[in-house]
Amino acid sequence: MQTTSKSNSASTSASVLMINAQGIMLSVQGQDYFLSYNRIPWMQDAPIRSVLNVQMSGPEAIEWPDLDVDLELDSLRHPERYPLVIKRNELDFVGL
């Protein structure tokens, strides 16, 4: 699925090119990016229809509204700057 929006007379778009066992290939603003499930594990078991429903969320972000997931384009361009970190709080350990 491809979504196109007009912003400041410039066309921007986001689309899923491929889904396989290792991750998702995206095209965003004419650039292709591979998102490994190692970096986005919450999308590995997502319904295909929901993964295909990607759209621009402003000029520098994309979103999957069905999955409540959004990513800044800078995290696609420079994934090394955005390590996957799970922050825990005291509620994660209630009842243990």
URTA-V884492 format. One record per residue. N is the residue number from 1. D_LAST is the distance of its C-alpha to the last C-alpha in Angstrom with 2 decimals. Layout:
N,D_LAST + N,D_LAST
This chain:
1,43.18 + 2,44.82 + 3,44.64 + 4,47.35 + 5,47.72 + 6,50.56 + 7,49.84 + 8,52.71 + 9,54.90 + 10,52.79 + 11,51.22 + 12,47.58 + 13,45.73 + 14,42.57 + 15,42.38 + 16,40.46 + 17,42.82 + 18,40.76 + 19,37.43 + 20,36.72 + 21,33.97 + 22,33.50 + 23,33.51 + 24,35.71 + 25,39.15 + 26,40.05 + 27,43.33 + 28,43.07 + 29,46.25 + 30,48.15 + 31,45.70 + 32,43.63 + 33,40.05 + 34,37.72 + 35,34.02 + 36,32.08 + 37,28.87 + 38,27.49 + 39,27.96 + 40,27.23 + 41,24.75 + 42,24.08 + 43,27.72 + 44,27.80 + 45,27.03 + 46,28.72 + 47,31.74 + 48,34.98 + 49,36.55 + 50,33.85 + 51,34.21 + 52,37.97 + 53,37.71 + 54,37.71 + 55,39.78 + 56,40.77 + 57,38.95 + 58,41.55 + 59,43.62 + 60,40.84 + 61,37.86 + 62,37.07 + 63,34.68 + 64,33.43 + 65,33.34 + 66,32.00 + 67,28.91 + 68,28.50 + 69,29.04 + 70,31.56 + 71,32.82 + 72,35.33 + 73,38.32 + 74,38.04 + 75,34.75 + 76,36.80 + 77,39.67 + 78,37.69 + 79,34.27 + 80,34.11 + 81,33.79 + 82,30.63 + 83,27.96 + 84,24.96 + 85,22.11 + 86,18.68 + 87,17.68 + 88,14.10 + 89,13.40 + 90,10.93 + 91,10.33 + 92,9.03 + 93,5.70 + 94,5.67 + 95,3.80 + 96,0.00
